[in-house]
Amino acid sequence: MGYTANDLPNPRGELLIRGYVVFKGYFKDETKTKDAFDGDWFRTGDICEIDSAGRVYIIDRVKNFFKVVHKIFLCLQ
């Protein structure tokens, strides 16, 4: 993808969140939990850009598909 915190004019990269309202992990799935977290930070899968005023804009996705229903995927390309 090529997004970095050093991009000009605004830094870009994957949005990570943490807090008491963020879930702690996937039920009985340690592998998926390890992939979804970077330490205490949850990887949202959204690529964002932060402007000089501190506003966050979602500009892309790490993966361009969503699982809609059991075994049905929606591709956004």
mmCIF file of the N, C-alpha and C atoms, coordinates in Angstrom:
data_MODEL
# 
_entry.id   MODEL 
# 
loop_
_atom_site.group_PDB 
_atom_site.id 
_atom_site.type_symbol 
_atom_site.label_atom_id 
_atom_site.label_alt_id 
_atom_site.label_comp_id 
_atom_site.label_asym_id 
_atom_site.label_entity_id 
_atom_site.label_seq_id 
_atom_site.pdbx_PDB_ins_code 
_atom_site.Cartn_x 
_atom_site.Cartn_y 
_atom_site.Cartn_z 
_atom_site.occupancy 
_atom_site.B_iso_or_equiv 
_atom_site.pdbx_formal_charge 
_atom_site.auth_seq_id 
_atom_site.auth_comp_id 
_atom_site.auth_asym_id 
_atom_site.auth_atom_id 
_atom_site.pdbx_PDB_model_num 
ATOM 1   N N  . MET A 1 1  ? 0.819   -1.191  0.000  1.00 0.00 ? 1  MET A N  1 
ATOM 2   C CA . MET A 1 1  ? 0.000   0.000   0.000  1.00 0.00 ? 1  MET A CA 1 
ATOM 3   C C  . MET A 1 1  ? 0.863   1.256   0.000  1.00 0.00 ? 1  MET A C  1 
ATOM 4   N N  . GLY A 1 2  ? 1.915   1.260   0.786  1.00 0.00 ? 2  GLY A N  1 
ATOM 5   C CA . GLY A 1 2  ? 2.838   2.368   0.736  1.00 0.00 ? 2  GLY A CA 1 
ATOM 6   C C  . GLY A 1 2  ? 2.486   3.580   1.582  1.00 0.00 ? 2  GLY A C  1 
ATOM 7   N N  . TYR A 1 3  ? 1.557   3.457   2.516  1.00 0.00 ? 3  TYR A N  1 
ATOM 8   C CA . TYR A 1 3  ? 1.212   4.583   3.393  1.00 0.00 ? 3  TYR A CA 1 
ATOM 9   C C  . TYR A 1 3  ? 2.185   4.614   4.566  1.00 0.00 ? 3  TYR A C  1 
ATOM 10  N N  . THR A 1 4  ? 2.669   5.821   4.899  1.00 0.00 ? 4  THR A N  1 
ATOM 11  C CA . THR A 1 4  ? 3.572   5.946   6.040  1.00 0.00 ? 4  THR A CA 1 
ATOM 12  C C  . THR A 1 4  ? 3.238   7.185   6.858  1.00 0.00 ? 4  THR A C  1 
ATOM 13  N N  . ALA A 1 5  ? 3.766   7.232   8.059  1.00 0.00 ? 5  ALA A N  1 
ATOM 14  C CA . ALA A 1 5  ? 3.589   8.390   8.924  1.00 0.00 ? 5  ALA A CA 1 
ATOM 15  C C  . ALA A 1 5  ? 4.381   9.591   8.422  1.00 0.00 ? 5  ALA A C  1 
ATOM 16  N N  . ASN A 1 6  ? 5.272   9.364   7.456  1.00 0.00 ? 6  ASN A N  1 
ATOM 17  C CA . ASN A 1 6  ? 6.096   10.447  6.892  1.00 0.00 ? 6  ASN A CA 1 
ATOM 18  C C  . ASN A 1 6  ? 5.523   11.006  5.597  1.00 0.00 ? 6  ASN A C  1 
ATOM 19  N N  . ASP A 1 7  ? 4.334   10.550  5.168  1.00 0.00 ? 7  ASP A N  1 
ATOM 20  C CA . ASP A 1 7  ? 3.719   11.057  3.938  1.00 0.00 ? 7  ASP A CA 1 
ATOM 21  C C  . ASP A 1 7  ? 3.426   12.553  4.057  1.00 0.00 ? 7  ASP A C  1 
ATOM 22  N N  . LEU A 1 8  ? 3.582   13.252  2.942  1.00 0.00 ? 8  LEU A N  1 
ATOM 23  C CA . LEU A 1 8  ? 3.297   14.689  2.902  1.00 0.00 ? 8  LEU A CA 1 
ATOM 24  C C  . LEU A 1 8  ? 2.090   14.932  2.011  1.00 0.00 ? 8  LEU A C  1 
ATOM 25  N N  . PRO A 1 9  ? 1.217   15.848  2.296  1.00 0.00 ? 9  PRO A N  1 
ATOM 26  C CA . PRO A 1 9  ? 1.298   16.825  3.378  1.00 0.00 ? 9  PRO A CA 1 
ATOM 27  C C  . PRO A 1 9  ? 0.796   16.291  4.718  1.00 0.00 ? 9  PRO A C  1 
ATOM 28  N N  . ASN A 1 10 ? 0.142   15.134  4.744  1.00 0.00 ? 10 ASN A N  1 
ATOM 29  C CA . ASN A 1 10 ? -0.404  14.600  6.000  1.00 0.00 ? 10 ASN A CA 1 
ATOM 30  C C  . ASN A 1 10 ? 0.031   13.153  6.199  1.00 0.00 ? 10 ASN A C  1 
ATOM 31  N N  . PRO A 1 11 ? 0.314   12.765  7.455  1.00 0.00 ? 11 PRO A N  1 
ATOM 32  C CA . PRO A 1 11 ? 0.677   11.372  7.714  1.00 0.00 ? 11 PRO A CA 1 
ATOM 33  C C  . PRO A 1 11 ? -0.504  10.435  7.460  1.00 0.00 ? 11 PRO A C  1 
ATOM 34  N N  . ARG A 1 12 ? -0.200  9.224   6.969  1.00 0.00 ? 12 ARG A N  1 
ATOM 35  C CA . ARG A 1 12 ? -1.236  8.240   6.677  1.00 0.00 ? 12 ARG A CA 1 
ATOM 36  C C  . ARG A 1 12 ? -0.781  6.884   7.202  1.00 0.00 ? 12 ARG A C  1 
ATOM 37  N N  . GLY A 1 13 ? -1.750  6.045   7.555  1.00 0.00 ? 13 GLY A N  1 
ATOM 38  C CA . GLY A 1 13 ? -1.435  4.703   8.017  1.00 0.00 ? 13 GLY A CA 1 
ATOM 39  C C  . GLY A 1 13 ? -2.663  4.030   8.587  1.00 0.00 ? 13 GLY A C  1 
ATOM 40  N N  . GLU A 1 14 ? -2.484  2.793   9.079  1.00 0.00 ? 14 GLU A N  1 
ATOM 41  C CA . GLU A 1 14 ? -3.617  2.043   9.613  1.00 0.00 ? 14 GLU A CA 1 
ATOM 42  C C  . GLU A 1 14 ? -4.061  2.636   10.948 1.00 0.00 ? 14 GLU A C  1 
ATOM 43  N N  . LEU A 1 15 ? -5.369  2.742   11.121 1.00 0.00 ? 15 LEU A N  1 
ATOM 44  C CA . LEU A 1 15 ? -5.951  3.271   12.348 1.00 0.00 ? 15 LEU A CA 1 
ATOM 45  C C  . LEU A 1 15 ? -5.963  2.181   13.413 1.00 0.00 ? 15 LEU A C  1 
ATOM 46  N N  . LEU A 1 16 ? -5.313  2.441   14.540 1.00 0.00 ? 16 LEU A N  1 
ATOM 47  C CA . LEU A 1 16 ? -5.311  1.541   15.682 1.00 0.00 ? 16 LEU A CA 1 
ATOM 48  C C  . LEU A 1 16 ? -6.008  2.249   16.832 1.00 0.00 ? 16 LEU A C  1 
ATOM 49  N N  . ILE A 1 17 ? -6.829  1.508   17.576 1.00 0.00 ? 17 ILE A N  1 
ATOM 50  C CA . ILE A 1 17 ? -7.568  2.101   18.694 1.00 0.00 ? 17 ILE A CA 1 
ATOM 51  C C  . ILE A 1 17 ? -7.391  1.248   19.940 1.00 0.00 ? 17 ILE A C  1 
ATOM 52  N N  . ARG A 1 18 ? -7.603  1.862   21.097 1.00 0.00 ? 18 ARG A N  1 
ATOM 53  C CA . ARG A 1 18 ? -7.616  1.116   22.350 1.00 0.00 ? 18 ARG A CA 1 
ATOM 54  C C  . ARG A 1 18 ? -8.484  1.867   23.342 1.00 0.00 ? 18 ARG A C  1 
ATOM 55  N N  . GLY A 1 19 ? -8.940  1.165   24.342 1.00 0.00 ? 19 GLY A N  1 
ATOM 56  C CA . GLY A 1 19 ? -9.780  1.765   25.367 1.00 0.00 ? 19 GLY A CA 1 
ATOM 57  C C  . GLY A 1 19 ? -10.646 0.714   26.027 1.00 0.00 ? 19 GLY A C  1 
ATOM 58  N N  . TYR A 1 20 ? -11.367 1.104   27.038 1.00 0.00 ? 20 TYR A N  1 
ATOM 59  C CA . TYR A 1 20 ? -12.172 0.135   27.780 1.00 0.00 ? 20 TYR A CA 1 
ATOM 60  C C  . TYR A 1 20 ? -13.386 -0.343  26.990 1.00 0.00 ? 20 TYR A C  1 
ATOM 61  N N  . VAL A 1 21 ? -13.755 0.351   25.916 1.00 0.00 ? 21 VAL A N  1 
ATOM 62  C CA . VAL A 1 21 ? -14.903 -0.082  25.105 1.00 0.00 ? 21 VAL A CA 1 
ATOM 63  C C  . VAL A 1 21 ? -14.489 -0.997  23.947 1.00 0.00 ? 21 VAL A C  1 
ATOM 64  N N  . VAL A 1 22 ? -13.187 -1.183  23.743 1.00 0.00 ? 22 VAL A N  1 
ATOM 65  C CA . VAL A 1 22 ? -12.698 -2.059  22.680 1.00 0.00 ? 22 VAL A CA 1 
ATOM 66  C C  . VAL A 1 22 ? -12.640 -3.489  23.227 1.00 0.00 ? 22 VAL A C  1 
ATOM 67  N N  . PHE A 1 23 ? -13.153 -4.441  22.445 1.00 0.00 ? 23 PHE A N  1 
ATOM 68  C CA . PHE A 1 23 ? -13.189 -5.824  22.908 1.00 0.00 ? 23 PHE A CA 1 
ATOM 69  C C  . PHE A 1 23 ? -11.779 -6.363  23.142 1.00 0.00 ? 23 PHE A C  1 
ATOM 70  N N  . LYS A 1 24 ? -11.670 -7.388  23.960 1.00 0.00 ? 24 LYS A N  1 
ATOM 71  C CA . LYS A 1 24 ? -10.368 -7.928  24.359 1.00 0.00 ? 24 LYS A CA 1 
ATOM 72  C C  . LYS A 1 24 ? -9.840  -9.005  23.422 1.00 0.00 ? 24 LYS A C  1 
ATOM 73  N N  . GLY A 1 25 ? -10.704 -9.577  22.589 1.00 0.00 ? 25 GLY A N  1 
ATOM 74  C CA . GLY A 1 25 ? -10.245 -10.604 21.668 1.00 0.00 ? 25 GLY A CA 1 
ATOM 75  C C  . GLY A 1 25 ? -11.387 -11.459 21.165 1.00 0.00 ? 25 GLY A C  1 
ATOM 76  N N  . TYR A 1 26 ? -11.057 -12.337 20.234 1.00 0.00 ? 26 TYR A N  1 
ATOM 77  C CA . TYR A 1 26 ? -12.044 -13.237 19.653 1.00 0.00 ? 26 TYR A CA 1 
ATOM 78  C C  . TYR A 1 26 ? -12.255 -14.433 20.579 1.00 0.00 ? 26 TYR A C  1 
ATOM 79  N N  . PHE A 1 27 ? -13.492 -14.848 20.728 1.00 0.00 ? 27 PHE A N  1 
ATOM 80  C CA . PHE A 1 27 ? -13.857 -15.955 21.611 1.00 0.00 ? 27 PHE A CA 1 
ATOM 81  C C  . PHE A 1 27 ? -13.226 -17.255 21.120 1.00 0.00 ? 27 PHE A C  1 
ATOM 82  N N  . LYS A 1 28 ? -12.379 -17.824 21.949 1.00 0.00 ? 28 LYS A N  1 
ATOM 83  C CA . LYS A 1 28 ? -11.709 -19.108 21.675 1.00 0.00 ? 28 LYS A CA 1 
ATOM 84  C C  . LYS A 1 28 ? -10.947 -19.120 20.355 1.00 0.00 ? 28 LYS A C  1 
ATOM 85  N N  . ASP A 1 29 ? -10.358 -18.002 19.978 1.00 0.00 ? 29 ASP A N  1 
ATOM 86  C CA . ASP A 1 29 ? -9.572  -17.932 18.742 1.00 0.00 ? 29 ASP A CA 1 
ATOM 87  C C  . ASP A 1 29 ? -8.345  -17.043 18.969 1.00 0.00 ? 29 ASP A C  1 
ATOM 88  N N  . GLU A 1 30 ? -7.331  -17.633 19.590 1.00 0.00 ? 30 GLU A N  1 
ATOM 89  C CA . GLU A 1 30 ? -6.114  -16.888 19.928 1.00 0.00 ? 30 GLU A CA 1 
ATOM 90  C C  . GLU A 1 30 ? -5.362  -16.406 18.687 1.00 0.00 ? 30 GLU A C  1 
ATOM 91  N N  . THR A 1 31 ? -5.370  -17.188 17.633 1.00 0.00 ? 31 THR A N  1 
ATOM 92  C CA . THR A 1 31 ? -4.654  -16.802 16.414 1.00 0.00 ? 31 THR A CA 1 
ATOM 93  C C  . THR A 1 31 ? -5.247  -15.538 15.810 1.00 0.00 ? 31 THR A C  1 
ATOM 94  N N  . LYS A 1 32 ? -6.564  -15.501 15.697 1.00 0.00 ? 32 LYS A N  1 
ATOM 95  C CA . LYS A 1 32 ? -7.236  -14.321 15.141 1.00 0.00 ? 32 LYS A CA 1 
ATOM 96  C C  . LYS A 1 32 ? -7.039  -13.105 16.053 1.00 0.00 ? 32 LYS A C  1 
ATOM 97  N N  . THR A 1 33 ? -7.041  -13.340 17.360 1.00 0.00 ? 33 THR A N  1 
ATOM 98  C CA . THR A 1 33 ? -6.822  -12.257 18.320 1.00 0.00 ? 33 THR A CA 1 
ATOM 99  C C  . THR A 1 33 ? -5.422  -11.677 18.164 1.00 0.00 ? 33 THR A C  1 
ATOM 100 N N  . LYS A 1 34 ? -4.422  -12.537 18.032 1.00 0.00 ? 34 LYS A N  1 
ATOM 101 C CA . LYS A 1 34 ? -3.041  -12.064 17.863 1.00 0.00 ? 34 LYS A CA 1 
ATOM 102 C C  . LYS A 1 34 ? -2.880  -11.265 16.577 1.00 0.00 ? 34 LYS A C  1 
ATOM 103 N N  . ASP A 1 35 ? -3.585  -11.671 15.512 1.00 0.00 ? 35 ASP A N  1 
ATOM 104 C CA . ASP A 1 35 ? -3.514  -10.938 14.243 1.00 0.00 ? 35 ASP A CA 1 
ATOM 105 C C  . ASP A 1 35 ? -4.214  -9.581  14.317 1.00 0.00 ? 35 ASP A C  1 
ATOM 106 N N  . ALA A 1 36 ? -5.251  -9.484  15.152 1.00 0.00 ? 36 ALA A N  1 
ATOM 107 C CA . ALA A 1 36 ? -6.065  -8.267  15.220 1.00 0.00 ? 36 ALA A CA 1 
ATOM 108 C C  . ALA A 1 36 ? -5.494  -7.217  16.172 1.00 0.00 ? 36 ALA A C  1 
ATOM 109 N N  . PHE A 1 37 ? -4.559  -7.586  17.020 1.00 0.00 ? 37 PHE A N  1 
ATOM 110 C CA . PHE A 1 37 ? -4.024  -6.656  18.010 1.00 0.00 ? 37 PHE A CA 1 
ATOM 111 C C  . PHE A 1 37 ? -2.526  -6.472  17.850 1.00 0.00 ? 37 PHE A C  1 
ATOM 112 N N  . ASP A 1 38 ? -2.081  -5.255  18.133 1.00 0.00 ? 38 ASP A N  1 
ATOM 113 C CA . ASP A 1 38 ? -0.663  -4.919  18.219 1.00 0.00 ? 38 ASP A CA 1 
ATOM 114 C C  . ASP A 1 38 ? -0.449  -4.453  19.652 1.00 0.00 ? 38 ASP A C  1 
ATOM 115 N N  . GLY A 1 39 ? -0.114  -5.372  20.528 1.00 0.00 ? 39 GLY A N  1 
ATOM 116 C CA . GLY A 1 39 ? -0.067  -5.062  21.957 1.00 0.00 ? 39 GLY A CA 1 
ATOM 117 C C  . GLY A 1 39 ? -1.484  -4.838  22.456 1.00 0.00 ? 39 GLY A C  1 
ATOM 118 N N  . ASP A 1 40 ? -1.739  -3.677  23.041 1.00 0.00 ? 40 ASP A N  1 
ATOM 119 C CA . ASP A 1 40 ? -3.090  -3.321  23.508 1.00 0.00 ? 40 ASP A CA 1 
ATOM 120 C C  . ASP A 1 40 ? -3.916  -2.637  22.418 1.00 0.00 ? 40 ASP A C  1 
ATOM 121 N N  . TRP A 1 41 ? -3.322  -2.370  21.281 1.00 0.00 ? 41 TRP A N  1 
ATOM 122 C CA . TRP A 1 41 ? -3.978  -1.608  20.216 1.00 0.00 ? 41 TRP A CA 1 
ATOM 123 C C  . TRP A 1 41 ? -4.686  -2.544  19.239 1.00 0.00 ? 41 TRP A C  1 
ATOM 124 N N  . PHE A 1 42 ? -5.967  -2.246  18.940 1.00 0.00 ? 42 PHE A N  1 
ATOM 125 C CA . PHE A 1 42 ? -6.753  -3.022  17.986 1.00 0.00 ? 42 PHE A CA 1 
ATOM 126 C C  . PHE A 1 42 ? -6.574  -2.451  16.584 1.00 0.00 ? 42 PHE A C  1 
ATOM 127 N N  . ARG A 1 43 ? -6.244  -3.312  15.648 1.00 0.00 ? 43 ARG A N  1 
ATOM 128 C CA . ARG A 1 43 ? -6.078  -2.911  14.242 1.00 0.00 ? 43 ARG A CA 1 
ATOM 129 C C  . ARG A 1 43 ? -7.458  -2.870  13.578 1.00 0.00 ? 43 ARG A C  1 
ATOM 130 N N  . THR A 1 44 ? -7.925  -1.682  13.205 1.00 0.00 ? 44 THR A N  1 
ATOM 131 C CA . THR A 1 44 ? -9.275  -1.537  12.641 1.00 0.00 ? 44 THR A CA 1 
ATOM 132 C C  . THR A 1 44 ? -9.365  -2.004  11.196 1.00 0.00 ? 44 THR A C  1 
ATOM 133 N N  . GLY A 1 45 ? -8.245  -2.001  10.491 1.00 0.00 ? 45 GLY A N  1 
ATOM 134 C CA . GLY A 1 45 ? -8.273  -2.342  9.069  1.00 0.00 ? 45 GLY A CA 1 
ATOM 135 C C  . GLY A 1 45 ? -8.533  -1.133  8.191  1.00 0.00 ? 45 GLY A C  1 
ATOM 136 N N  . ASP A 1 46 ? -8.718  0.038   8.802  1.00 0.00 ? 46 ASP A N  1 
ATOM 137 C CA . ASP A 1 46 ? -8.948  1.275   8.056  1.00 0.00 ? 46 ASP A CA 1 
ATOM 138 C C  . ASP A 1 46 ? -7.630  2.021   7.891  1.00 0.00 ? 46 ASP A C  1 
ATOM 139 N N  . ILE A 1 47 ? -7.401  2.553   6.690  1.00 0.00 ? 47 ILE A N  1 
ATOM 140 C CA . ILE A 1 47 ? -6.258  3.430   6.451  1.00 0.00 ? 47 ILE A CA 1 
ATOM 141 C C  . ILE A 1 47 ? -6.767  4.850   6.593  1.00 0.00 ? 47 ILE A C  1 
ATOM 142 N N  . CYS A 1 48 ? -6.088  5.634   7.428  1.00 0.00 ? 48 CYS A N  1 
ATOM 143 C CA . CYS A 1 48 ? -6.568  6.994   7.666  1.00 0.00 ? 48 CYS A CA 1 
ATOM 144 C C  . CYS A 1 48 ? -5.464  8.009   7.409  1.00 0.00 ? 48 CYS A C  1 
ATOM 145 N N  . GLU A 1 49 ? -5.900  9.240   7.293  1.00 0.00 ? 49 GLU A N  1 
ATOM 146 C CA . GLU A 1 49 ? -5.013  10.387  7.127  1.00 0.00 ? 49 GLU A CA 1 
ATOM 147 C C  . GLU A 1 49 ? -5.383  11.383  8.215  1.00 0.00 ? 49 GLU A C  1 
ATOM 148 N N  . ILE A 1 50 ? -4.388  11.999  8.844  1.00 0.00 ? 50 ILE A N  1 
ATOM 149 C CA . ILE A 1 50 ? -4.632  12.978  9.895  1.00 0.00 ? 50 ILE A CA 1 
ATOM 150 C C  . ILE A 1 50 ? -4.157  14.334  9.405  1.00 0.00 ? 50 ILE A C  1 
ATOM 151 N N  . ASP A 1 51 ? -5.075  15.317  9.366  1.00 0.00 ? 51 ASP A N  1 
ATOM 152 C CA . ASP A 1 51 ? -4.694  16.646  8.878  1.00 0.00 ? 51 ASP A CA 1 
ATOM 153 C C  . ASP A 1 51 ? -4.065  17.475  9.996  1.00 0.00 ? 51 ASP A C  1 
ATOM 154 N N  . SER A 1 52 ? -3.658  18.693  9.681  1.00 0.00 ? 52 SER A N  1 
ATOM 155 C CA . SER A 1 52 ? -2.939  19.549  10.639 1.00 0.00 ? 52 SER A CA 1 
ATOM 156 C C  . SER A 1 52 ? -3.813  19.960  11.826 1.00 0.00 ? 52 SER A C  1 
ATOM 157 N N  . ALA A 1 53 ? -5.143  19.884  11.682 1.00 0.00 ? 53 ALA A N  1 
ATOM 158 C CA . ALA A 1 53 ? -6.046  20.220  12.786 1.00 0.00 ? 53 ALA A CA 1 
ATOM 159 C C  . ALA A 1 53 ? -6.357  19.000  13.665 1.00 0.00 ? 53 ALA A C  1 
ATOM 160 N N  . GLY A 1 54 ? -5.796  17.832  13.320 1.00 0.00 ? 54 GLY A N  1 
ATOM 161 C CA . GLY A 1 54 ? -6.016  16.627  14.098 1.00 0.00 ? 54 GLY A CA 1 
ATOM 162 C C  . GLY A 1 54 ? -7.238  15.823  13.680 1.00 0.00 ? 54 GLY A C  1 
ATOM 163 N N  . ARG A 1 55 ? -7.863  16.212  12.572 1.00 0.00 ? 55 ARG A N  1 
ATOM 164 C CA . ARG A 1 55 ? -9.028  15.466  12.069 1.00 0.00 ? 55 ARG A CA 1 
ATOM 165 C C  . ARG A 1 55 ? -8.568  14.201  11.358 1.00 0.00 ? 55 ARG A C  1 
ATOM 166 N N  . VAL A 1 56 ? -9.330  13.122  11.566 1.00 0.00 ? 56 VAL A N  1 
ATOM 167 C CA . VAL A 1 56 ? -8.993  11.824  10.985 1.00 0.00 ? 56 VAL A CA 1 
ATOM 168 C C  . VAL A 1 56 ? -9.937  11.540  9.819  1.00 0.00 ? 56 VAL A C  1 
ATOM 169 N N  . TYR A 1 57 ? -9.370  11.197  8.670  1.00 0.00 ? 57 TYR A N  1 
ATOM 170 C CA . TYR A 1 57 ? -10.143 10.844  7.487  1.00 0.00 ? 57 TYR A CA 1 
ATOM 171 C C  . TYR A 1 57 ? -9.823  9.407   7.107  1.00 0.00 ? 57 TYR A C  1 
ATOM 172 N N  . ILE A 1 58 ? -10.840 8.579   6.937  1.00 0.00 ? 58 ILE A N  1 
ATOM 173 C CA . ILE A 1 58 ? -10.620 7.211   6.460  1.00 0.00 ? 58 ILE A CA 1 
ATOM 174 C C  . ILE A 1 58 ? -10.545 7.269   4.944  1.00 0.00 ? 58 ILE A C  1 
ATOM 175 N N  . ILE A 1 59 ? -9.423  6.815   4.389  1.00 0.00 ? 59 ILE A N  1 
ATOM 176 C CA . ILE A 1 59 ? -9.185  6.954   2.959  1.00 0.00 ? 59 ILE A CA 1 
ATOM 177 C C  . ILE A 1 59 ? -9.071  5.623   2.224  1.00 0.00 ? 59 ILE A C  1 
ATOM 178 N N  . ASP A 1 60 ? -8.923  4.519   2.950  1.00 0.00 ? 60 ASP A N  1 
ATOM 179 C CA . ASP A 1 60 ? -8.719  3.236   2.293  1.00 0.00 ? 60 ASP A CA 1 
ATOM 180 C C  . ASP A 1 60 ? -8.947  2.118   3.313  1.00 0.00 ? 60 ASP A C  1 
ATOM 181 N N  . ARG A 1 61 ? -8.862  0.875   2.846  1.00 0.00 ? 61 ARG A N  1 
ATOM 182 C CA . ARG A 1 61 ? -8.951  -0.309  3.707  1.00 0.00 ? 61 ARG A CA 1 
ATOM 183 C C  . ARG A 1 61 ? -7.702  -1.153  3.495  1.00 0.00 ? 61 ARG A C  1 
ATOM 184 N N  . VAL A 1 62 ? -7.270  -1.837  4.540  1.00 0.00 ? 62 VAL A N  1 
ATOM 185 C CA . VAL A 1 62 ? -6.154  -2.760  4.413  1.00 0.00 ? 62 VAL A CA 1 
ATOM 186 C C  . VAL A 1 62 ? -6.559  -3.896  3.481  1.00 0.00 ? 62 VAL A C  1 
ATOM 187 N N  . LYS A 1 63 ? -7.751  -4.449  3.708  1.00 0.00 ? 63 LYS A N  1 
ATOM 188 C CA . LYS A 1 63 ? -8.322  -5.478  2.838  1.00 0.00 ? 63 LYS A CA 1 
ATOM 189 C C  . LYS A 1 63 ? -9.579  -4.899  2.218  1.00 0.00 ? 63 LYS A C  1 
ATOM 190 N N  . ASN A 1 64 ? -9.755  -5.084  0.937  1.00 0.00 ? 64 ASN A N  1 
ATOM 191 C CA . ASN A 1 64 ? -10.888 -4.488  0.239  1.00 0.00 ? 64 ASN A CA 1 
ATOM 192 C C  . ASN A 1 64 ? -12.078 -5.434  0.104  1.00 0.00 ? 64 ASN A C  1 
ATOM 193 N N  . PHE A 1 65 ? -12.348 -6.211  1.156  1.00 0.00 ? 65 PHE A N  1 
ATOM 194 C CA . PHE A 1 65 ? -13.550 -7.030  1.153  1.00 0.00 ? 65 PHE A CA 1 
ATOM 195 C C  . PHE A 1 65 ? -14.084 -7.153  2.569  1.00 0.00 ? 65 PHE A C  1 
ATOM 196 N N  . PHE A 1 66 ? -15.351 -7.411  2.685  1.00 0.00 ? 66 PHE A N  1 
ATOM 197 C CA . PHE A 1 66 ? -16.024 -7.573  3.961  1.00 0.00 ? 66 PHE A CA 1 
ATOM 198 C C  . PHE A 1 66 ? -16.775 -8.881  3.961  1.00 0.00 ? 66 PHE A C  1 
ATOM 199 N N  . LYS A 1 67 ? -16.796 -9.561  5.089  1.00 0.00 ? 67 LYS A N  1 
ATOM 200 C CA . LYS A 1 67 ? -17.620 -10.753 5.229  1.00 0.00 ? 67 LYS A CA 1 
ATOM 201 C C  . LYS A 1 67 ? -19.006 -10.286 5.650  1.00 0.00 ? 67 LYS A C  1 
ATOM 202 N N  . VAL A 1 68 ? -19.996 -10.478 4.792  1.00 0.00 ? 68 VAL A N  1 
ATOM 203 C CA . VAL A 1 68 ? -21.347 -9.982  5.028  1.00 0.00 ? 68 VAL A CA 1 
ATOM 204 C C  . VAL A 1 68 ? -22.162 -11.000 5.821  1.00 0.00 ? 68 VAL A C  1 
ATOM 205 N N  . VAL A 1 69 ? -22.236 -12.216 5.304  1.00 0.00 ? 69 VAL A N  1 
ATOM 206 C CA . VAL A 1 69 ? -22.971 -13.307 5.935  1.00 0.00 ? 69 VAL A CA 1 
ATOM 207 C C  . VAL A 1 69 ? -22.076 -14.539 5.859  1.00 0.00 ? 69 VAL A C  1 
ATOM 208 N N  . HIS A 1 70 ? -22.416 -15.563 6.570  1.00 0.00 ? 70 HIS A N  1 
ATOM 209 C CA . HIS A 1 70 ? -21.619 -16.784 6.587  1.00 0.00 ? 70 HIS A CA 1 
ATOM 210 C C  . HIS A 1 70 ? -21.206 -17.193 5.178  1.00 0.00 ? 70 HIS A C  1 
ATOM 211 N N  . LYS A 1 71 ? -19.904 -17.160 4.904  1.00 0.00 ? 71 LYS A N  1 
ATOM 212 C CA . LYS A 1 71 ? -19.298 -17.555 3.626  1.00 0.00 ? 71 LYS A CA 1 
ATOM 213 C C  . LYS A 1 71 ? -19.659 -16.656 2.444  1.00 0.00 ? 71 LYS A C  1 
ATOM 214 N N  . ILE A 1 72 ? -20.199 -15.471 2.688  1.00 0.00 ? 72 ILE A N  1 
ATOM 215 C CA . ILE A 1 72 ? -20.493 -14.522 1.607  1.00 0.00 ? 72 ILE A CA 1 
ATOM 216 C C  . ILE A 1 72 ? -19.652 -13.270 1.835  1.00 0.00 ? 72 ILE A C  1 
ATOM 217 N N  . PHE A 1 73 ? -18.852 -12.901 0.830  1.00 0.00 ? 73 PHE A N  1 
ATOM 218 C CA . PHE A 1 73 ? -17.959 -11.758 0.941  1.00 0.00 ? 73 PHE A CA 1 
ATOM 219 C C  . PHE A 1 73 ? -18.355 -10.688 -0.073 1.00 0.00 ? 73 PHE A C  1 
ATOM 220 N N  . LEU A 1 74 ? -18.212 -9.441  0.338  1.00 0.00 ? 74 LEU A N  1 
ATOM 221 C CA . LEU A 1 74 ? -18.495 -8.299  -0.525 1.00 0.00 ? 74 LEU A CA 1 
ATOM 222 C C  . LEU A 1 74 ? -17.168 -7.661  -0.883 1.00 0.00 ? 74 LEU A C  1 
ATOM 223 N N  . CYS A 1 75 ? -16.838 -7.620  -2.158 1.00 0.00 ? 75 CYS A N  1 
ATOM 224 C CA . CYS A 1 75 ? -15.607 -7.036  -2.640 1.00 0.00 ? 75 CYS A CA 1 
ATOM 225 C C  . CYS A 1 75 ? -15.885 -5.623  -3.133 1.00 0.00 ? 75 CYS A C  1 
ATOM 226 N N  . LEU A 1 76 ? -15.083 -4.662  -2.687 1.00 0.00 ? 76 LEU A N  1 
ATOM 227 C CA . LEU A 1 76 ? -15.340 -3.256  -3.014 1.00 0.00 ? 76 LEU A CA 1 
ATOM 228 C C  . LEU A 1 76 ? -14.570 -2.775  -4.238 1.00 0.00 ? 76 LEU A C  1 
ATOM 229 N N  . GLN A 1 77 ? -13.904 -3.658  -4.946 1.00 0.00 ? 77 GLN A N  1 
ATOM 230 C CA . GLN A 1 77 ? -13.122 -3.231  -6.101 1.00 0.00 ? 77 GLN A CA 1 
ATOM 231 C C  . GLN A 1 77 ? -13.944 -3.192  -7.358 1.00 0.00 ? 77 GLN A C  1 
# 
